Amino acid sequence: MEVEASPLQVEISRHRLGLRVHVRGEETFENTVAYWRTIIDKLDGIPGRGLLLIDELQGTPLSEPQWLDLIVSMDGSHLRRFRIAHVRPGGLRDVEYCELFARDADYDARVFVDEGSAERWLAEA
């Protein structure tokens, strides 16, 4: 029996600190790039500097080279003006590569396993 991959779902809403994004679906490089592109398209005119990302993608985690490719592909976007809290409620699952590469590229980003900790960190800015 073949299991069909779940489509990418991106829910974006205003948050008291900026923007809240909730993503669900299959964890692929293409889906990850797609949701980041969607986020970038919504950043203009957002008050605040916080980006709260709730990432519930399922499947095989991205590899270290894929995370690096993702960070490099975001260069030149408005993301650097935001403090990014990337929440993985299901566990980090190698997403710490993303934090390390993001920080090396001068993004203010951290990875969390719960939304409350992420919001507290965003509010510190």
C-alpha positions as CSV (number, residue, x, y, z in Angstrom):
1,M,0.0,0.0,0.0
2,E,1.5,3.3,-1.1
3,V,1.0,6.3,1.2
4,E,0.4,9.6,-0.6
5,A,2.5,12.6,0.6
6,S,0.6,15.3,2.4
7,P,0.5,18.6,0.6
8,L,2.3,21.6,2.0
9,Q,0.1,23.8,4.2
10,V,1.3,27.3,5.2
11,E,-0.8,29.3,7.6
12,I,0.4,32.9,8.2
13,S,-1.1,35.3,10.7
14,R,-0.1,38.5,12.5
15,H,1.5,38.0,15.9
16,R,2.0,40.6,18.7
17,L,5.8,40.4,17.9
18,G,5.5,40.3,14.1
19,L,4.5,37.2,12.1
20,R,3.4,33.7,13.0
21,V,3.8,30.9,10.5
22,H,2.6,27.3,10.9
23,V,3.7,24.8,8.3
24,R,2.6,21.2,7.9
25,G,3.1,18.6,5.2
26,E,6.0,16.4,3.9
27,E,9.5,17.5,4.8
28,T,11.3,17.9,1.6
29,F,13.8,20.5,0.4
30,E,11.3,21.8,-2.2
31,N,8.6,22.2,0.5
32,T,11.0,23.9,2.8
33,V,12.2,26.4,0.1
34,A,8.5,27.0,-0.8
35,Y,7.4,27.9,2.7
36,W,10.4,30.2,3.2
37,R,9.6,31.9,-0.1
38,T,6.0,32.3,1.0
39,I,7.2,33.9,4.3
40,I,9.5,36.3,2.5
41,D,6.6,37.4,0.2
42,K,4.6,38.3,3.4
43,L,7.3,40.3,5.3
44,D,6.8,43.7,3.7
45,G,4.8,46.0,6.0
46,I,4.8,43.7,9.0
47,P,5.2,45.6,12.2
48,G,7.6,44.1,14.7
49,R,10.7,42.1,14.1
50,G,9.7,38.7,15.3
51,L,9.1,35.7,13.1
52,L,7.6,32.7,14.9
53,L,7.8,29.6,12.8
54,I,5.9,26.4,13.9
55,D,7.3,23.7,11.8
56,E,5.4,20.4,11.8
57,L,6.7,18.9,8.6
58,Q,6.9,15.1,8.6
59,G,9.4,12.8,7.0
60,T,13.1,12.6,6.5
61,P,14.9,15.6,7.9
62,L,16.9,17.8,5.5
63,S,20.6,17.0,5.3
64,E,23.3,19.3,6.4
65,P,24.1,20.4,2.7
66,Q,20.4,21.0,2.1
67,W,20.2,23.3,5.1
68,L,23.3,25.2,3.9
69,D,21.8,25.5,0.3
70,L,18.6,26.8,1.9
71,I,20.4,29.5,3.9
72,V,22.4,30.6,0.9
73,S,19.3,30.8,-1.3
74,M,17.7,33.2,1.2
75,D,20.5,35.7,0.9
76,G,19.3,39.1,-0.2
77,S,15.9,38.7,1.4
78,H,14.3,40.8,4.1
79,L,14.8,37.9,6.6
80,R,17.8,39.5,8.3
81,R,15.7,42.3,9.7
82,F,13.7,39.6,11.7
83,R,14.5,37.6,14.8
84,I,13.5,34.1,13.8
85,A,12.3,31.5,16.3
86,H,12.0,28.1,14.5
87,V,9.8,25.7,16.6
88,R,9.9,22.0,16.0
89,P,7.3,20.6,18.4
90,G,8.2,17.0,17.4
91,G,11.8,17.4,18.3
92,L,14.8,19.0,16.7
93,R,15.7,16.2,14.3
94,D,18.9,17.8,12.9
95,V,17.4,21.2,12.4
96,E,20.2,22.6,14.5
97,Y,22.2,22.7,11.3
98,C,19.8,25.4,10.1
99,E,20.4,27.5,13.3
100,L,24.2,27.2,12.9
101,F,24.3,28.1,9.2
102,A,21.8,30.9,9.8
103,R,23.9,32.5,12.6
104,D,27.0,32.1,10.4
105,A,25.1,34.1,7.7
106,D,24.2,36.9,10.2
107,Y,20.6,35.9,10.8
108,D,19.3,36.2,14.4
109,A,17.8,32.7,14.6
110,R,17.2,30.0,17.2
111,V,15.6,26.6,17.2
112,F,13.1,25.5,19.9
113,V,10.9,22.5,20.7
114,D,8.1,24.5,22.3
115,E,6.3,27.7,21.3
116,G,6.3,29.3,24.8
117,S,10.1,29.3,24.9
118,A,10.3,30.7,21.4
119,E,7.9,33.5,22.2
120,R,9.9,34.5,25.3
121,W,13.1,34.6,23.3
122,L,11.5,36.7,20.6
123,A,10.2,39.1,23.2
124,E,13.7,39.6,24.6
125,A,14.7,41.6,21.5
